[in-house]
Structures are given as C-alpha cells and as structure tokens.
Amino acid sequence: MSAPTQFKTGWLVCQAQVLASLNIADTARSRRRGLIGQTEIVTPLLIDSCKWIHTFGVKCALDVAYLDERYMVTKTQTIKPKRIALPVFGAQHVLEAAAGSFENWGLVIGHTLEVRLA
C-alpha cells in the first residue's frame, strides 16, 4: 500500500481577503493524485503546471478556475464527476474547489489570486 499523497499547504487570498486554506499540488505525484477518491472537498486544491483537468475518480462536482502565470483567473467552470475538461491555453495553474465555492467567495474572471504558504 502506498503512502498518502502529501500536499504543501497555504492560504488562498484575493483582494486582501483570505478565501480559504489551500492544498498545493506541485509535484508530479501530487498533481496525478489531485482530488481523486474524495467524496467531499473541504480544502481547495491548487495544481501547478496545469492546463486541464479530469474528474474521473472525483465523487462530487467541482468549481474550476484556470489561472495564468500571475494567478489571474482567465476561465471558470463547474464540472461534474467523470468528465474531461478541454485544455485552456495560457493556463499555468488550476484551482479546484467544491461546487459553489466561487460564488460564495465572489471569485470571477479577472481576479488575481495570491498563494501564501503556511
């Protein structure tokens, strides 16, 4: 049996407001694992070096934000389990959160996020 995937942790900040604690997938292993197997998303996941995602193995709908190199939101979508999203060219990072999170946070295209390591 393999060891559980370890993520770096931090805080997700937008417009000087902390939105949530954050897990960060910045290794090949953590990017491959992502949110697979989770039935409820409590902590959002930031995936570095990523242009697209899939939700095979994820058991709940996700809000997904595609971010450029400056962490500016260039596209958002809600994606159901067992789906493949098309690549978003220009994206350097992907933020995954529980469906409805972006509306609760007021996160929209054009916002620039900040990641503060814990």
HUJO-V83347 format. One record per backbone hydrogen bond with DSSP energy under -1.0 kcal/mol. CO is the residue of the C=O (numbers start at 1). NH is the residue of the N-H. If there is no record, write none. Layout:
# HUJO-V83347
CO:NH / CO:NH
This chain:
# HUJO-V83347
8:24 / 9:118 / 10:22 / 11:116 / 12:19 / 12:20 / 13:114 / 14:17 / 17:14 / 20:12 / 22:10 / 23:46 / 24:8 / 25:48 / 27:31 / 28:32 / 29:33 / 30:34 / 33:36 / 35:38 / 38:59 / 44:23 / 45:96 / 46:25 / 47:94 / 51:88 / 53:85 / 55:58 / 55:82 / 57:37 / 61:99 / 62:79 / 63:97 / 64:77 / 65:95 / 66:74 / 66:75 / 67:92 / 67:93 / 68:71 / 71:113 / 72:68 / 73:110 / 75:66 / 77:64 / 79:62 / 83:55 / 88:91 / 92:49 / 92:50 / 93:67 / 94:47 / 95:65 / 96:45 / 97:63 / 98:101 / 100:104 / 101:105 / 102:106 / 102:107 / 108:111 / 111:73 / 114:13 / 116:11
